[in-house]
Amino acid sequence: MLVLAHLLATLSSSSADCTASPSSGGAVALEILAYVNCTVYTVNSPPYDGAEFEGWAIRPPWQPNMKGERHTTMTSSCLYASPGEASTQTIQLRQPEPWSPKAEWLYLSMFCPGELGLGGCFNEACNIEMLPVNGSLLYQEIAKCHKMEWATGTTVAKLYDPFGNVFIMHATNEQACTDAAEPCGNPQFPPGWYLKREVLAKTLVLTPVLDDSSAPIGRGMAFGTFACGYALITDAGSNGYHRIIDATGSSKYDIVPIVPSPSSGDGLVAEGAATAASGARLQVLAAAAAAAVVVVVVGRHLGSRSGSRFSDGVTMELA
């Protein structure tokens, strides 16, 4: 789940036409994802119940966000479109849901549009759940048409690498960590990386690289050429960081990518990571993820209420 105060749907395709709304801390966006096409969909709670969501036996290819509950640090934000679209897009699932009437799920983001695919970890490979071990980090490039603001006077946590790149902590798993601008779980960082808490002297506004939401979305595209690009770091405590200063990109990171496992048949794992399954949840994830190797995002996402269609004419049913 991702905690957001407001998801603003507009008909504009640029962050310039999007007015960020203040965060109240009262609303929670319930988040599901599908590895078959690397998409994330969300609904707000309320009106949908978070406890019912947690107990929902959702069927593949869908699964809840593996990073757990997300409490964001922004003081205001605006979701102005779905990636590859001129406005926000919604679908309905063709499976039972724990509430009635069924939800209209908002297409929030895509997490494998770039050259790095699903991303990867450094300095060590990701663990079996595709998360970094302590002392390592997960790097990903995603498409999310989301404008974020941190107001003057806000205390924030910034993560610095040895090469001049800077990231801001945008999400944690606990509200107390968000309030304190401290990462949860006491994560360790690779050599040369350090975290610094700062009080902002002026408002920080973060918008995607190539913020035109109707720009192309594809697989294997260079960062900056696909719509609504963000570079993300996740630490071993599942705290998330958006890149705010790009000095060298990811070129200095020795990333061990998350790739198909040809020997185990379990889908996507990190190169060099253990391949033993860690339970039914991982098996469901891996089975869905394996499909992403065959049917992938090759062009502009064309959302529909019953599935997701891509520019090569392939339709993936996500019910």
C-alpha positions in Angstrom: 0.0 0.0 0.0 1.1 3.5 -0.7 0.0 6.3 1.6 -1.1 9.4 -0.4 -3.4 12.1 0.8 -4.8 12.7 -2.7 -4.7 11.3 -6.2 -5.8 14.1 -8.5 -7.2 12.9 -11.9 -6.9 15.5 -14.7 -7.1 15.6 -18.4 -3.7 17.2 -18.8 -0.6 15.3 -19.8 2.0 17.6 -18.2 3.0 18.3 -14.7 2.8 22.0 -15.5 -1.0 21.7 -15.6 -1.2 19.8 -12.3 -1.8 21.6 -9.0 -0.5 19.6 -6.1 -2.9 19.0 -3.3 -1.8 19.1 0.4 -1.3 15.7 2.2 -3.6 15.1 5.1 -2.3 11.8 6.2 -5.8 10.3 6.4 -6.1 8.5 3.1 -4.4 5.3 2.0 -4.0 4.1 -1.6 -4.3 0.3 -1.8 -1.9 -1.0 -4.4 -1.8 -4.1 -6.6 0.7 -5.0 -9.3 1.1 -7.5 -12.2 4.5 -8.7 -13.3 3.0 -9.8 -16.7 3.3 -6.3 -17.9 4.9 -4.4 -15.0 1.9 -2.3 -14.1 0.7 -1.0 -10.8 -3.0 -0.1 -10.0 -4.4 1.6 -7.0 -7.6 2.6 -5.2 -8.0 4.9 -2.2 -8.9 3.8 1.3 -11.4 5.0 2.4 -13.8 4.1 0.9 -12.2 0.7 0.4 -11.2 -1.0 3.6 -7.5 -1.6 4.3 -8.1 -4.6 6.6 -10.3 -6.3 3.9 -7.6 -5.6 1.4 -4.9 -7.3 3.6 -7.0 -10.4 3.8 -8.0 -10.6 0.2 -7.0 -13.8 -1.6 -6.3 -12.0 -4.9 -5.7 -14.3 -7.9 -2.7 -14.2 -10.3 -1.4 -12.3 -12.2 -2.2 -9.7 -9.5 -0.5 -9.4 -6.1 -0.2 -6.8 -3.4 2.9 -4.6 -3.4 5.7 -6.7 -1.9 7.3 -3.6 -0.2 4.4 -3.5 2.2 2.6 -0.4 3.6 3.9 2.9 2.2 3.8 6.2 4.1 4.9 9.1 1.9 6.9 12.1 3.0 5.6 14.7 0.5 3.6 17.7 1.8 1.6 17.7 -1.4 1.3 15.8 -4.6 -0.6 15.3 -7.8 -1.1 12.3 -10.1 -1.8 14.0 -13.4 -2.1 11.0 -15.8 -1.3 7.3 -16.3 1.9 6.5 -18.1 1.5 6.6 -21.9 -1.9 8.3 -21.6 -3.3 11.8 -21.8 -5.2 11.3 -18.6 -5.7 8.8 -15.8 -7.0 5.3 -16.9 -8.9 2.8 -14.9 -9.9 -0.9 -15.2 -12.2 -3.3 -13.3 -10.9 -6.8 -12.3 -12.7 -9.9 -13.4 -12.4 -11.6 -10.1 -14.1 -11.3 -6.7 -13.2 -8.4 -4.5 -13.7 -8.0 -0.7 -16.1 -5.1 -1.2 -19.2 -4.2 -3.2 -19.5 -2.5 -5.6 -16.2 -3.5 -7.3 -13.5 -0.9 -7.5 -12.3 1.1 -10.4 -8.6 0.5 -10.3 -6.4 3.5 -11.3 -3.4 2.7 -13.5 -0.6 4.3 -11.4 2.8 3.3 -12.8 4.9 0.9 -14.8 8.0 -0.5 -13.2 10.0 -2.0 -16.2 10.0 0.5 -19.1 13.7 1.1 -19.1 16.9 -0.6 -20.3 17.3 -2.2 -16.8 14.0 -4.0 -16.9 13.0 -4.8 -13.4 16.2 -3.2 -12.1 18.7 -4.8 -9.8 20.7 -4.6 -6.6 24.3 -3.5 -5.8 26.8 -4.2 -4.3 25.2 -7.6 -3.7 22.4 -9.4 -5.6 18.8 -8.9 -4.5 17.4 -11.6 -2.2 14.8 -14.1 -3.3 12.0 -11.6 -2.9 13.8 -9.1 -5.2 14.7 -6.8 -2.3 18.2 -5.7 -1.3 20.1 -7.3 1.5 21.4 -5.0 4.3 24.3 -2.9 3.0 23.1 -3.1 -0.6 20.5 -1.1 -2.5 17.9 -1.8 -5.2 17.9 0.5 -8.2 14.9 0.8 -10.6 13.7 3.1 -13.3 9.9 3.5 -13.5 7.2 5.5 -15.3 4.9 7.4 -13.0 3.2 10.7 -13.9 3.3 12.1 -10.4 4.2 15.6 -9.3 5.6 15.8 -5.7 6.3 18.7 -3.4 8.1 19.2 -0.1 7.3 22.6 1.4 9.8 25.1 2.8 10.7 24.2 6.4 10.0 20.5 5.9 12.6 18.1 7.4 13.7 15.6 4.8 16.2 12.8 4.5 18.5 12.9 1.5 20.7 10.0 0.3 24.0 10.9 -1.3 26.2 8.5 -3.4 29.9 9.0 -4.0 29.4 10.3 -7.6 27.2 13.4 -7.0 23.7 11.8 -7.4 21.2 12.7 -4.7 18.0 11.0 -3.7 15.2 12.1 -1.4 13.4 9.6 0.9 9.8 9.7 -0.3 8.3 6.6 1.4 8.7 4.4 4.5 6.7 1.5 6.0 5.7 3.3 9.2 4.2 6.7 9.8 6.6 7.3 12.7 9.6 7.0 10.4 8.0 9.3 7.9 7.2 11.9 10.6 10.8 11.7 11.9 12.4 11.8 8.4 14.3 8.6 9.4 14.4 5.4 7.4 12.8 2.4 9.1 14.8 -0.7 10.0 18.2 1.0 10.5 19.4 0.1 7.0 23.1 0.1 6.0 24.4 1.6 2.8 27.2 0.7 0.4 30.6 2.3 1.0 30.6 6.0 0.2 26.9 6.4 0.5 25.5 8.5 3.4 22.1 9.8 4.6 21.6 13.4 5.7 18.6 15.0 7.3 17.9 18.6 6.2 15.4 21.3 6.7 14.4 22.7 3.3 15.2 26.4 2.8 12.8 26.5 -0.1 10.0 24.3 -1.6 11.3 21.3 -3.5 9.2 20.3 -6.5 10.0 17.0 -8.2 8.5 16.1 -11.6 9.3 13.2 -13.9 11.9 13.2 -16.6 10.0 13.7 -19.8 6.9 14.6 -18.0 4.6 14.4 -21.1 2.4 11.4 -20.1 1.5 10.6 -23.6 5.2 10.1 -24.7 6.1 6.5 -25.7 6.3 3.7 -23.2 8.3 0.6 -24.1 10.7 -2.1 -23.0 14.4 -1.4 -23.2 14.1 2.3 -23.7 16.8 4.6 -22.4 16.0 6.6 -19.3 14.7 10.0 -20.4 13.1 8.7 -23.6 10.0 7.0 -22.0 7.1 8.9 -20.4 7.2 10.1 -16.9 10.6 8.6 -15.8 11.7 8.3 -12.2 14.9 6.7 -10.8 14.3 5.0 -7.5 16.5 3.5 -4.8 15.1 1.1 -2.1 17.2 0.1 0.9 17.0 -3.1 3.1 14.3 -1.5 5.2 12.1 -1.0 2.2 12.5 2.8 2.5 12.2 4.4 -1.0 14.2 7.3 -2.4 13.5 9.3 -5.6 16.5 10.8 -7.4 16.5 14.6 -7.3 20.0 15.3 -8.7 21.3 13.2 -11.7 25.1 13.5 -12.0 26.0 10.2 -13.5 22.8 8.2 -13.7 23.3 4.5 -12.8 26.5 4.2 -14.8 28.7 4.0 -11.7 26.6 1.3 -9.9 27.7 -2.3 -10.3 24.1 -3.5 -10.6 23.3 -7.2 -10.5 20.1 -7.3 -12.6 16.9 -9.2 -11.8 16.6 -11.7 -14.7 14.8 -14.9 -15.6 16.0 -18.0 -13.9 16.4 -20.6 -16.7 17.3 -23.5 -14.5 14.6 -23.3 -11.8 11.7 -22.3 -13.9 10.6 -20.0 -11.0 10.5 -16.9 -13.0 12.5 -13.8 -12.1 15.3 -13.8 -9.6 18.4 -11.9 -9.0 21.5 -13.2 -10.7 23.6 -14.9 -8.0 20.8 -15.0 -5.5 19.4 -18.1 -4.0 16.8 -19.8 -6.2 15.0 -21.8 -3.5 11.3 -20.7 -3.3 10.3 -19.0 0.0 6.6 -20.0 0.0 3.5 -19.7 -1.9 3.6 -15.9 -2.2 7.0 -16.1 -4.1 5.7 -18.9 -6.3 2.8 -16.8 -7.4 5.0 -13.9 -8.0 7.5 -15.9 -10.0 4.8 -17.6 -12.2 3.4 -14.2 -13.1 6.9 -12.7 -13.6 8.0 -15.4 -16.0 5.3 -14.2 -18.4 6.9 -10.8 -18.5 9.8 -12.3 -20.4 7.5 -13.3 -23.3 4.8 -10.6 -23.3 6.2 -7.3 -22.4 5.8 -3.6 -22.8 6.8 -2.9 -26.4 5.0 0.4 -27.0 2.4 2.8 -25.8 0.1 1.4 -23.1 -3.5 1.5 -24.2 -5.6 0.9 -21.1 -9.0 -0.7 -21.1 -11.5 -1.9 -18.6 -10.8 -5.6 -19.3 -7.1 -5.8 -19.9 -4.0 -4.1 -21.2 -3.2 -3.8 -24.9 0.2 -2.9 -26.4 1.1 -1.4 -29.8 2.1 -4.8 -31.3 -1.5 -5.9 -31.0 -0.9 -8.3 -28.1 -3.5 -8.2 -25.4 -2.7 -9.4 -21.9 -5.8 -10.2 -19.9 -5.4 -8.9 -16.3 -8.6 -10.2 -14.8 
